[in-house]
Amino acid sequence: MGFGLIEVRGSEMHFLQMNELLLQKIADPYVKLKMIYERTIELIDHYHPDEMALEAPFFGKNVQSMLKLGRAQGVAMAAGLARQVPVTEYLPKKIKMAITGNGNASKEQVAKMLQSMLGLKELPKNLDATDGLAAAVCHFYNAGKPDTLKAYHSWSSFVSQNKDRIG
């Protein structure tokens, strides 16, 4: 799971941090979810963000991978909502479009554009961290625009906007 943090001062964004949780060596999927939740809470408690942006689930061919990704995204979303941080989701193509102008850009293209935009000295080896940073930058560019996928400000807003997902 990659994440990125920016600070907005006036109309300018400034890079704060990007990193990733390395979960590959942990076998228990529930322990992985717990770690995602705890690390997200730690970041929120340390940086006190006003908003949180996530990459929305995308549809792929591997159902098991989609399920795992959806659970991880849900846990990160739950951490934000537990701390009263509004959460907004963006489709992967929208994030790529906001950063590069091309909704089909590669991870490498997105990373290089972020490096240029934010004056990053170097890029991480694994580009999950730049994916997280890209969601934050996309959110900055889309602030106040009503065409975002969905924004949740509480569990009740999540439930009201997802009646078809609640059983």
Contacts in CASP RR format, 6 or more apart in sequence:
PFRMAT RR
TARGET T0000
AUTHOR 0000-0000-0000
METHOD contacts of the structure
MODEL  1
MGFGLIEVRGSEMHFLQMNELLLQKIADPYVKLKMIYERTIELIDHYHPD
EMALEAPFFGKNVQSMLKLGRAQGVAMAAGLARQVPVTEYLPKKIKMAIT
GNGNASKEQVAKMLQSMLGLKELPKNLDATDGLAAAVCHFYNAGKPDTLK
AYHSWSSFVSQNKDRIG
1 20 0 8 1.000
1 21 0 8 1.000
1 23 0 8 1.000
1 36 0 8 1.000
1 72 0 8 1.000
1 76 0 8 1.000
1 128 0 8 1.000
2 18 0 8 1.000
2 19 0 8 1.000
2 20 0 8 1.000
2 21 0 8 1.000
2 128 0 8 1.000
2 129 0 8 1.000
2 131 0 8 1.000
2 132 0 8 1.000
3 18 0 8 1.000
3 19 0 8 1.000
3 20 0 8 1.000
3 21 0 8 1.000
3 40 0 8 1.000
3 43 0 8 1.000
3 129 0 8 1.000
3 132 0 8 1.000
3 133 0 8 1.000
4 16 0 8 1.000
4 17 0 8 1.000
4 18 0 8 1.000
4 19 0 8 1.000
4 129 0 8 1.000
4 132 0 8 1.000
4 133 0 8 1.000
4 135 0 8 1.000
4 136 0 8 1.000
5 15 0 8 1.000
5 16 0 8 1.000
5 17 0 8 1.000
5 18 0 8 1.000
5 43 0 8 1.000
5 47 0 8 1.000
5 49 0 8 1.000
5 133 0 8 1.000
5 136 0 8 1.000
6 13 0 8 1.000
6 14 0 8 1.000
6 15 0 8 1.000
6 16 0 8 1.000
6 118 0 8 1.000
6 133 0 8 1.000
6 136 0 8 1.000
6 137 0 8 1.000
6 140 0 8 1.000
7 13 0 8 1.000
7 14 0 8 1.000
7 16 0 8 1.000
8 14 0 8 1.000
8 140 0 8 1.000
8 143 0 8 1.000
13 118 0 8 1.000
13 137 0 8 1.000
13 140 0 8 1.000
14 118 0 8 1.000
15 118 0 8 1.000
15 119 0 8 1.000
15 120 0 8 1.000
15 133 0 8 1.000
16 47 0 8 1.000
18 124 0 8 1.000
18 129 0 8 1.000
18 130 0 8 1.000
18 132 0 8 1.000
18 133 0 8 1.000
19 124 0 8 1.000
19 129 0 8 1.000
20 124 0 8 1.000
20 126 0 8 1.000
20 128 0 8 1.000
20 129 0 8 1.000
21 35 0 8 1.000
21 36 0 8 1.000
21 39 0 8 1.000
23 32 0 8 1.000
23 35 0 8 1.000
23 36 0 8 1.000
26 32 0 8 1.000
26 35 0 8 1.000
29 68 0 8 1.000
29 71 0 8 1.000
32 72 0 8 1.000
33 71 0 8 1.000
33 72 0 8 1.000
33 75 0 8 1.000
36 72 0 8 1.000
36 75 0 8 1.000
36 76 0 8 1.000
36 79 0 8 1.000
37 75 0 8 1.000
37 76 0 8 1.000
37 78 0 8 1.000
37 79 0 8 1.000
40 75 0 8 1.000
40 76 0 8 1.000
40 79 0 8 1.000
40 80 0 8 1.000
41 79 0 8 1.000
41 80 0 8 1.000
41 82 0 8 1.000
41 83 0 8 1.000
43 49 0 8 1.000
44 52 0 8 1.000
44 79 0 8 1.000
44 80 0 8 1.000
44 83 0 8 1.000
44 85 0 8 1.000
45 83 0 8 1.000
49 85 0 8 1.000
50 85 0 8 1.000
50 86 0 8 1.000
51 85 0 8 1.000
51 86 0 8 1.000
51 87 0 8 1.000
51 88 0 8 1.000
51 139 0 8 1.000
52 76 0 8 1.000
52 77 0 8 1.000
52 80 0 8 1.000
52 85 0 8 1.000
52 86 0 8 1.000
52 87 0 8 1.000
52 88 0 8 1.000
53 87 0 8 1.000
53 88 0 8 1.000
53 89 0 8 1.000
53 90 0 8 1.000
53 135 0 8 1.000
53 136 0 8 1.000
53 138 0 8 1.000
53 139 0 8 1.000
54 73 0 8 1.000
54 76 0 8 1.000
54 77 0 8 1.000
54 87 0 8 1.000
54 88 0 8 1.000
54 89 0 8 1.000
54 90 0 8 1.000
54 135 0 8 1.000
55 73 0 8 1.000
55 89 0 8 1.000
55 90 0 8 1.000
55 91 0 8 1.000
55 92 0 8 1.000
55 95 0 8 1.000
55 131 0 8 1.000
55 132 0 8 1.000
55 135 0 8 1.000
56 73 0 8 1.000
56 89 0 8 1.000
56 90 0 8 1.000
56 91 0 8 1.000
56 92 0 8 1.000
56 149 0 8 1.000
56 150 0 8 1.000
57 66 0 8 1.000
57 69 0 8 1.000
57 70 0 8 1.000
57 73 0 8 1.000
58 66 0 8 1.000
58 91 0 8 1.000
58 92 0 8 1.000
59 66 0 8 1.000
60 66 0 8 1.000
77 87 0 8 1.000
77 152 0 8 1.000
77 158 0 8 1.000
80 87 0 8 1.000
81 87 0 8 1.000
81 152 0 8 1.000
81 154 0 8 1.000
81 155 0 8 1.000
81 158 0 8 1.000
84 154 0 8 1.000
86 151 0 8 1.000
86 152 0 8 1.000
86 153 0 8 1.000
87 151 0 8 1.000
87 152 0 8 1.000
87 153 0 8 1.000
88 139 0 8 1.000
88 148 0 8 1.000
88 149 0 8 1.000
88 150 0 8 1.000
88 151 0 8 1.000
88 152 0 8 1.000
89 148 0 8 1.000
89 149 0 8 1.000
89 150 0 8 1.000
89 151 0 8 1.000
90 98 0 8 1.000
90 135 0 8 1.000
90 138 0 8 1.000
90 139 0 8 1.000
90 142 0 8 1.000
90 148 0 8 1.000
90 149 0 8 1.000
91 149 0 8 1.000
93 103 0 8 1.000
93 104 0 8 1.000
94 103 0 8 1.000
94 138 0 8 1.000
94 142 0 8 1.000
94 149 0 8 1.000
95 110 0 8 1.000
95 131 0 8 1.000
95 134 0 8 1.000
95 135 0 8 1.000
95 138 0 8 1.000
96 102 0 8 1.000
96 103 0 8 1.000
96 104 0 8 1.000
96 105 0 8 1.000
96 109 0 8 1.000
96 110 0 8 1.000
96 134 0 8 1.000
97 103 0 8 1.000
98 134 0 8 1.000
98 137 0 8 1.000
98 138 0 8 1.000
98 141 0 8 1.000
98 142 0 8 1.000
99 105 0 8 1.000
99 110 0 8 1.000
99 113 0 8 1.000
99 114 0 8 1.000
99 117 0 8 1.000
99 134 0 8 1.000
99 137 0 8 1.000
99 138 0 8 1.000
100 109 0 8 1.000
100 110 0 8 1.000
100 113 0 8 1.000
102 109 0 8 1.000
105 113 0 8 1.000
107 127 0 8 1.000
107 130 0 8 1.000
107 131 0 8 1.000
108 127 0 8 1.000
110 127 0 8 1.000
110 130 0 8 1.000
110 131 0 8 1.000
110 134 0 8 1.000
111 123 0 8 1.000
111 127 0 8 1.000
111 130 0 8 1.000
112 123 0 8 1.000
114 120 0 8 1.000
114 130 0 8 1.000
114 133 0 8 1.000
114 134 0 8 1.000
114 137 0 8 1.000
115 122 0 8 1.000
115 123 0 8 1.000
117 137 0 8 1.000
118 133 0 8 1.000
118 137 0 8 1.000
123 130 0 8 1.000
124 130 0 8 1.000
142 148 0 8 1.000
150 161 0 8 1.000
151 157 0 8 1.000
152 158 0 8 1.000
152 161 0 8 1.000
159 166 0 8 1.000
END
